[in-house]
């Protein structure tokens, strides 16, 4: 064979190998860049497993199906800053894909929109953080983690020399690490978006976390940093010797009777996107709400320690207290101001699990709101949606 033909074939082979290696990463990057486009966001939020590498949690061998009660009619409207908003229009305008109301452990309202169904697995975004918190609590109860006053680098030595060195696990749980971080999803160059593009290319989240620097003293200021939850994931995997997927399947997924397979998105090092990569169905998301409503007890078995649940939803320091203008923060749970003990798991683009212990209510909302970053758009506000939930629970006060 002539030399030029050998060279051409060699170049072709290199190009083919490069295409095989880089094309999936290119697809993931393109998917990320266009993730929130109006014409793609709904489908994107329910089809991550078509693009991204994942790890799967099989449905429980003993699935729990909530009984269905008499269908409740949602309130016609609710008030937000003394203005009336139509409940149905609000759900539509926030691009709701699934809405579930569970009262006294019974489904009283369940609706799907924009093509989602009861078997659709939807991205959790930061709702996943509350699941990670539960797993940390279980690991503490089992003795894998000795104490949340320990520092994270005791379990994840890769963090030594970073802003996380010397930061207590409790401070990470309460989003009070003092880490410098820009969480603005609307800013292309923000830290969270830099992380997202790196994740799409398969880069190590552990390595990214180790690059972050400290801005303020830990334990003093509540500053929301999503990578904090990844650090909790690092601690969890090192402490238990299991992946997040394995540990969650064993400790939560199987015991809670999850009805459908769920999955986590993973990076190029096979580490789960602990900060928001959990994909479940509407009803399966609800089960952690029901678990926490019962103080960690499920059908007579204590899955999460009662003390951990109570500590998780009780702000215990001045910097994490709720105010009239902002929610308080527990161990990866949000706590609104009020007297009825409400708490929430909240994810961007309007994902919610709302728990009201006073009325024995769990509400789950999954959404794909492309206007989420518009601060003037009322349906994007966490403060507006909680007023809808409160109006719904008024029906159960009698």
C-alpha positions as CSV (number, residue, x, y, z in Angstrom):
1,X,0.0,0.0,0.0
2,X,1.3,3.4,-0.9
3,X,2.5,5.6,2.0
4,X,-0.1,8.3,1.4
5,X,-2.9,5.8,1.6
6,X,-1.5,4.5,4.9
7,X,-1.4,8.0,6.2
8,X,-5.0,8.7,5.0
9,X,-6.3,5.5,6.6
10,X,-4.4,6.3,9.8
11,X,-6.0,9.8,9.9
12,X,-9.4,8.4,9.2
13,X,-9.0,5.9,12.1
14,X,-7.9,8.7,14.4
15,X,-10.9,10.8,13.4
16,X,-13.3,7.9,13.9
17,X,-11.9,7.2,17.4
18,X,-12.1,10.9,18.2
19,X,-15.7,11.0,17.0
20,X,-16.7,8.0,19.1
21,X,-15.1,9.5,22.2
22,X,-16.2,13.1,21.8
23,X,-19.6,12.9,20.2
24,X,-21.4,11.8,23.3
25,X,-19.7,14.7,25.2
26,X,-20.7,17.1,22.4
27,X,-24.3,15.9,22.7
28,X,-24.3,16.4,26.5
29,X,-22.8,19.9,26.1
30,X,-25.3,20.9,23.5
31,X,-28.1,19.5,25.7
32,X,-26.8,21.6,28.6
33,X,-26.5,24.8,26.5
34,X,-30.1,24.4,25.3
35,X,-31.5,22.8,28.4
36,X,-33.9,25.6,29.3
37,X,-35.0,26.7,25.9
38,X,-38.8,27.2,25.7
39,X,-39.3,24.6,23.0
40,X,-37.1,21.9,24.7
41,X,-37.3,22.4,28.5
42,X,-40.3,20.1,29.1
43,X,-38.9,17.2,27.1
44,X,-35.4,17.8,28.5
45,X,-36.5,17.5,32.1
46,X,-38.0,14.1,31.5
47,X,-35.4,12.5,29.3
48,X,-32.0,13.0,30.8
49,X,-31.3,9.2,30.6
50,X,-31.4,9.5,26.8
51,X,-28.3,11.7,26.8
52,X,-26.5,11.4,30.1
53,X,-24.8,8.4,31.8
54,X,-26.9,7.3,34.8
55,X,-27.0,4.8,37.6
56,X,-30.4,3.1,38.2
57,X,-32.3,2.2,41.4
58,X,-34.7,-0.6,40.6
59,X,-38.3,-0.3,41.7
60,X,-39.0,-1.8,45.1
61,X,-39.8,-5.4,45.4
62,X,-42.8,-4.3,47.6
63,X,-44.0,-1.1,45.9
64,X,-46.2,1.2,48.0
65,X,-49.2,2.6,46.3
66,X,-51.0,5.5,47.9
67,X,-54.7,4.8,48.2
68,X,-56.9,7.2,46.3
69,X,-59.6,9.2,48.1
70,X,-62.4,11.5,46.9
71,X,-61.0,14.0,44.4
72,X,-60.6,17.4,45.9
73,X,-61.3,20.5,43.9
74,X,-58.4,23.0,44.0
75,X,-59.3,26.4,45.4
76,X,-60.4,28.8,42.6
77,X,-57.8,31.4,43.7
78,X,-55.3,32.4,46.4
79,X,-53.8,35.6,47.6
80,X,-50.2,36.8,47.2
81,X,-49.4,40.3,48.4
82,X,-53.1,41.1,48.5
83,X,-53.6,40.2,44.9
84,X,-55.8,37.3,43.7
85,X,-54.3,34.6,41.5
86,X,-56.2,31.8,39.7
87,X,-54.9,28.5,41.0
88,X,-55.3,26.8,37.6
89,X,-53.7,29.6,35.7
90,X,-50.8,29.7,38.2
91,X,-50.1,26.0,37.6
92,X,-50.3,26.5,33.9
93,X,-48.1,29.6,33.9
94,X,-45.4,27.9,35.9
95,X,-45.4,25.1,33.4
96,X,-46.4,22.5,35.9
97,X,-45.9,18.9,34.6
98,X,-47.3,17.1,37.7
99,X,-49.2,18.1,40.7
100,X,-50.0,15.8,43.7
101,X,-51.9,16.4,46.9
102,X,-51.7,13.7,49.6
103,X,-53.9,14.1,52.7
104,X,-53.8,11.7,55.6
105,X,-51.7,9.4,53.4
106,X,-54.3,9.3,50.7
107,X,-54.1,10.9,47.2
108,X,-56.9,13.5,46.9
109,X,-55.6,15.3,43.8
110,X,-53.3,14.1,41.0
111,X,-52.9,15.8,37.7
112,X,-50.3,15.5,34.9
113,X,-49.6,18.2,32.2
114,X,-47.6,18.8,29.1
115,X,-47.2,15.1,28.3
116,X,-46.1,13.8,31.6
117,X,-47.8,10.7,33.1
118,X,-47.7,8.8,36.4
119,X,-44.6,6.8,35.1
120,X,-42.6,9.8,33.9
121,X,-39.3,10.2,35.7
122,X,-38.6,13.9,36.1
123,X,-35.4,15.7,37.1
124,X,-35.5,16.8,40.8
125,X,-32.9,19.6,40.7
126,X,-32.3,20.7,44.2
127,X,-35.1,18.6,45.7
128,X,-32.4,15.9,45.6
129,X,-30.6,17.7,48.4
130,X,-33.2,16.7,50.9
131,X,-32.8,13.0,49.9
132,X,-29.0,13.4,50.5
133,X,-29.7,14.9,53.9
134,X,-31.8,11.9,54.8
135,X,-28.9,9.6,53.8
136,X,-26.4,11.5,55.8
137,X,-28.8,11.1,58.8
138,X,-29.0,7.4,58.3
139,X,-25.2,7.2,58.0
140,X,-24.9,9.0,61.3
141,X,-27.4,6.7,63.0
142,X,-25.5,3.7,61.6
143,X,-22.2,5.0,62.9
144,X,-20.5,5.5,59.5
145,X,-20.3,9.2,60.3
146,X,-19.3,9.7,63.9
147,X,-20.6,13.3,64.3
148,X,-21.7,16.2,62.1
149,X,-19.3,18.4,64.1
150,X,-16.5,16.6,62.3
151,X,-15.0,18.4,59.3
152,X,-15.6,17.2,55.8
153,X,-11.9,16.8,55.0
154,X,-11.7,14.1,57.7
155,X,-13.8,11.9,55.3
156,X,-12.8,13.5,52.0
157,X,-9.0,14.4,52.2
158,X,-9.2,15.6,48.6
159,X,-10.7,18.8,50.1
160,X,-7.6,19.6,52.2
161,X,-6.2,22.9,50.9
162,X,-9.5,24.0,49.5
163,X,-12.1,26.3,51.0
164,X,-13.8,23.3,52.5
165,X,-10.8,22.3,54.7
166,X,-11.9,22.6,58.4
167,X,-15.6,23.1,57.6
168,X,-17.9,21.1,59.7
169,X,-20.4,18.7,58.2
170,X,-23.2,20.6,60.0
171,X,-22.2,23.9,58.3
172,X,-22.3,22.1,54.9
173,X,-25.8,20.8,55.7
174,X,-27.0,24.3,56.6
175,X,-25.4,26.0,53.6
176,X,-23.1,28.0,55.9
177,X,-19.7,27.0,54.6
178,X,-18.4,30.4,53.8
179,X,-17.5,29.3,50.3
180,X,-17.3,31.9,47.6
181,X,-19.9,31.0,44.9
182,X,-22.2,32.5,42.4
183,X,-25.4,30.4,42.1
184,X,-27.1,32.7,39.4
185,X,-28.5,30.3,36.8
186,X,-29.2,33.3,34.5
187,X,-25.5,34.3,34.4
188,X,-23.7,32.3,31.8
189,X,-20.4,32.7,33.5
190,X,-21.6,32.0,37.1
191,X,-20.0,29.3,39.1
192,X,-23.0,27.0,38.9
193,X,-23.1,27.3,35.1
194,X,-19.3,26.7,34.9
195,X,-19.9,23.6,37.0
196,X,-22.8,22.5,34.7
197,X,-20.8,22.8,31.5
198,X,-17.9,20.8,33.2
199,X,-20.4,18.1,34.3
200,X,-21.7,17.9,30.7
201,X,-18.2,17.2,29.5
202,X,-17.8,14.4,32.1
203,X,-15.4,16.3,34.4
204,X,-14.9,15.4,38.0
205,X,-17.2,17.1,40.5
206,X,-14.8,16.2,43.3
207,X,-12.1,18.1,41.5
208,X,-14.4,21.1,40.9
209,X,-15.3,21.2,44.6
210,X,-11.6,21.2,45.5
211,X,-11.0,24.4,43.5
212,X,-13.5,26.5,45.5
213,X,-12.2,29.1,47.9
214,X,-13.5,30.4,51.2
215,X,-15.0,33.9,51.4
216,X,-16.3,34.2,55.0
217,X,-16.0,32.3,58.3
218,X,-18.0,29.0,58.3
219,X,-21.1,28.8,60.4
220,X,-22.0,32.4,60.4
221,X,-23.8,33.3,57.1
222,X,-26.4,31.3,55.2
223,X,-25.2,31.4,51.5
224,X,-26.7,28.8,49.1
225,X,-24.0,26.9,47.4
226,X,-25.1,23.8,45.5
227,X,-21.6,22.3,45.5
228,X,-22.0,22.0,49.3
229,X,-24.4,19.1,48.6
230,X,-21.8,17.4,46.4
231,X,-19.4,17.6,49.3
232,X,-22.0,15.8,51.4
233,X,-22.1,13.2,48.7
234,X,-18.3,12.9,48.9
235,X,-18.5,12.4,52.7
236,X,-21.3,9.9,52.3
237,X,-19.5,7.7,49.8
238,X,-16.3,7.7,51.7
239,X,-18.0,7.0,55.1
240,X,-20.2,4.2,53.9
241,X,-18.0,2.6,51.2
242,X,-21.0,2.6,48.9
243,X,-22.1,4.8,46.0
244,X,-25.0,7.2,46.6
245,X,-27.1,5.0,44.3
246,X,-26.3,1.8,46.2
247,X,-26.8,3.4,49.6
248,X,-30.1,5.2,48.7
249,X,-31.5,2.0,47.1
250,X,-30.8,0.0,50.2
251,X,-31.8,2.6,52.8
252,X,-34.6,4.6,51.2
253,X,-35.7,3.3,47.8
254,X,-36.5,-0.3,48.7
255,X,-37.9,0.4,52.2
256,X,-40.2,3.2,51.0
257,X,-41.7,1.0,48.3
258,X,-40.7,3.1,45.3
259,X,-43.0,2.1,42.4
260,X,-40.8,2.8,39.4
261,X,-37.1,2.6,38.6
262,X,-35.3,5.9,39.5
263,X,-31.9,7.1,38.4
264,X,-29.1,9.5,39.2
265,X,-27.1,11.4,36.7
266,X,-23.3,10.7,37.0
267,X,-20.1,12.5,36.0
268,X,-17.2,11.0,34.1
269,X,-15.9,9.5,37.4
270,X,-19.2,7.7,38.0
271,X,-20.0,10.1,40.9
272,X,-23.7,11.0,41.2
273,X,-24.9,14.6,40.7
274,X,-25.8,14.8,44.4
275,X,-26.8,18.4,44.2
276,X,-29.7,17.8,41.8
277,X,-29.4,14.8,39.5
278,X,-32.1,12.5,41.0
279,X,-34.9,11.5,38.6
280,X,-38.1,10.0,40.0
281,X,-41.9,9.9,39.4
282,X,-44.3,12.3,41.0
283,X,-45.6,9.8,43.5
284,X,-42.1,8.4,44.4
285,X,-40.9,12.0,45.1
286,X,-43.8,12.3,47.5
287,X,-42.6,9.4,49.7
288,X,-39.8,11.3,51.3
289,X,-42.4,13.9,52.2
290,X,-44.6,11.3,53.8
291,X,-41.6,9.8,55.6
292,X,-40.7,13.2,57.1
293,X,-44.3,14.0,57.9
294,X,-44.2,10.9,60.1
295,X,-40.8,11.9,61.7
296,X,-38.9,9.3,59.8
297,X,-41.2,6.4,60.5
298,X,-42.6,4.3,57.6
299,X,-45.2,1.6,58.4
300,X,-43.8,1.1,61.9
301,X,-40.2,1.1,61.0
302,X,-37.8,4.0,61.8
303,X,-36.1,4.6,58.5
304,X,-34.6,8.0,59.5
305,X,-34.0,8.8,63.2
306,X,-36.7,11.0,64.6
307,X,-34.1,13.3,66.2
308,X,-32.5,13.8,62.8
309,X,-35.8,14.7,61.1
310,X,-36.6,17.2,63.8
311,X,-33.1,18.8,63.7
312,X,-33.3,18.8,59.8
313,X,-36.4,21.1,59.8
314,X,-35.6,23.2,62.8
315,X,-33.4,26.3,62.2
316,X,-31.1,26.4,65.2
317,X,-29.0,29.5,64.7
318,X,-29.6,33.2,64.0
319,X,-28.2,33.0,60.4
320,X,-30.6,30.2,59.3
321,X,-33.9,31.6,60.8
322,X,-36.9,32.3,58.5
323,X,-38.0,35.9,58.1
324,X,-40.9,37.6,56.4
325,X,-38.7,38.0,53.3
326,X,-36.9,34.8,53.1
327,X,-37.2,31.1,54.1
328,X,-35.1,29.7,56.9
329,X,-32.8,26.7,56.4
330,X,-32.3,23.4,58.1
331,X,-30.3,20.4,57.0
332,X,-31.0,20.8,53.2
333,X,-34.6,21.6,53.9
334,X,-36.3,25.0,53.6
335,X,-38.5,26.4,56.4
336,X,-41.0,29.2,55.8
337,X,-41.9,31.7,58.5
338,X,-45.0,30.6,60.3
339,X,-46.5,28.6,63.2
340,X,-47.7,25.4,61.6
341,X,-44.3,23.7,61.1
342,X,-44.2,23.7,57.3
343,X,-41.0,22.7,55.5
344,X,-40.1,22.2,51.9
345,X,-37.7,20.6,49.5
346,X,-37.2,23.1,46.7
347,X,-35.6,22.8,43.2
348,X,-35.0,25.4,40.5
349,X,-37.6,25.7,37.8
350,X,-40.3,25.2,40.4
351,X,-39.8,21.7,41.8
352,X,-41.4,21.4,45.3
353,X,-42.2,18.9,48.0
354,X,-44.2,20.7,50.7
355,X,-45.0,19.2,54.1
356,X,-47.5,20.6,56.5
357,X,-47.5,18.5,59.8
358,X,-50.4,20.5,61.3
359,X,-52.8,19.4,58.5
360,X,-51.1,16.1,57.7
361,X,-50.5,17.2,54.1
362,X,-47.9,16.5,51.4
363,X,-47.9,18.4,48.1
364,X,-45.6,17.7,45.2
365,X,-45.2,20.0,42.2
366,X,-42.9,19.2,39.2
367,X,-42.4,21.9,36.6
368,X,-40.4,23.0,33.6
369,X,-40.7,26.8,33.9
370,X,-38.5,28.5,31.3
371,X,-39.2,31.9,33.0
372,X,-37.9,30.8,36.3
373,X,-35.0,33.3,36.3
374,X,-37.4,36.2,35.7
375,X,-37.7,37.8,39.2
376,X,-40.8,39.8,38.2
377,X,-42.7,36.7,37.0
378,X,-44.9,35.8,40.0
379,X,-45.4,32.0,39.2
380,X,-41.6,31.7,39.4
381,X,-41.5,32.8,43.0
382,X,-41.2,30.2,45.9
383,X,-43.0,32.7,48.1
384,X,-46.0,32.7,45.7
385,X,-46.3,29.0,45.4
386,X,-46.4,28.4,49.1
387,X,-49.5,30.7,49.3
388,X,-51.2,28.3,46.9
389,X,-50.2,25.4,49.1
390,X,-51.5,27.2,52.2
391,X,-54.8,27.9,50.5
392,X,-55.1,24.2,49.6
393,X,-54.4,23.1,53.2
394,X,-57.2,25.4,54.5
395,X,-59.6,22.7,53.2
396,X,-58.1,20.3,55.7
397,X,-58.2,22.5,58.8
398,X,-61.8,21.6,59.6
